[in-house]
Amino acid sequence: MRIKVITGPISSSHDPIREGIHIPIEFFKIIAFIHDVTGNLCSSRYTVSQIKLMPGAEFIFGEFETYRTSIKSIQVRT
């Protein structure tokens, strides 16, 4: 199966600044593919937040908050 993954930041005025660089709190991911059986174009869309991982100046590895969403929502927010 061939898939296409498109991902990027969702910039916001609430993004923290670290060493003069804006660090996005949220990202989007769109996974698109042709269904093997139906031949239809399908997609799965998500936003991912790392807000709980950024309380201070140090980055902490851990679970991200992931939400299913629509392509329209991603388009509006980016």
C-alpha positions as CSV (number, residue, x, y, z in Angstrom):
1,M,0.0,0.0,0.0
2,R,1.2,3.5,-0.8
3,I,0.4,6.3,1.6
4,K,1.2,9.9,1.7
5,V,1.8,11.6,5.1
6,I,1.7,15.4,5.4
7,T,2.6,16.9,8.7
8,G,3.5,20.4,10.0
9,P,3.1,22.9,12.8
10,I,0.0,24.8,13.8
11,S,1.4,28.2,14.8
12,S,-0.3,30.3,17.4
13,S,0.3,33.5,19.3
14,H,0.3,31.4,22.4
15,D,3.3,29.4,21.4
16,P,6.2,29.7,23.8
17,I,9.5,31.4,22.8
18,R,12.7,29.5,23.6
19,E,16.1,31.2,22.9
20,G,14.3,33.6,20.5
21,I,12.5,30.9,18.5
22,H,8.7,30.2,18.6
23,I,8.1,26.6,19.5
24,P,4.7,25.3,18.2
25,I,2.5,23.6,20.8
26,E,0.5,21.8,18.2
27,F,1.1,19.9,15.0
28,F,-1.1,18.3,12.4
29,K,-0.8,15.0,10.5
30,I,-2.8,13.9,7.5
31,I,-2.5,10.4,6.2
32,A,-3.9,9.8,2.7
33,F,-4.1,6.5,0.8
34,I,-6.0,4.7,-1.8
35,H,-8.1,1.9,-0.3
36,D,-7.0,-1.5,-1.6
37,V,-10.5,-2.9,-2.0
38,T,-12.6,0.0,-3.0
39,G,-10.1,2.1,-4.8
40,N,-11.4,5.2,-2.9
41,L,-9.2,8.0,-1.6
42,C,-9.2,7.8,2.2
43,S,-7.6,9.9,4.9
44,S,-7.1,10.0,8.6
45,R,-6.4,13.4,10.2
46,Y,-5.0,14.4,13.5
47,T,-3.8,17.2,15.6
48,V,-1.2,16.6,18.3
49,S,-0.6,18.8,21.3
50,Q,2.6,18.9,23.4
51,I,1.3,21.5,25.8
52,K,1.6,19.2,28.9
53,L,5.2,18.5,28.0
54,M,6.3,22.2,27.9
55,P,5.6,23.6,31.4
56,G,9.2,25.0,31.7
57,A,12.3,25.7,29.7
58,E,13.3,22.0,29.6
59,F,11.7,19.6,27.1
60,I,10.2,16.4,28.7
61,F,9.6,13.3,26.6
62,G,6.2,11.7,27.2
63,E,2.8,11.0,25.8
64,F,1.3,13.5,23.4
65,E,-2.4,14.4,23.3
66,T,-3.7,13.3,20.0
67,Y,-7.1,14.3,18.5
68,R,-8.9,13.2,15.3
69,T,-10.1,16.2,13.3
70,S,-11.2,17.3,9.9
71,I,-9.1,18.5,7.0
72,K,-11.2,21.7,7.0
73,S,-10.3,22.3,10.7
74,I,-6.6,21.8,9.9
75,Q,-6.9,24.2,6.9
76,V,-8.5,26.9,9.0
77,R,-6.0,26.6,11.8
78,T,-2.9,26.6,9.5
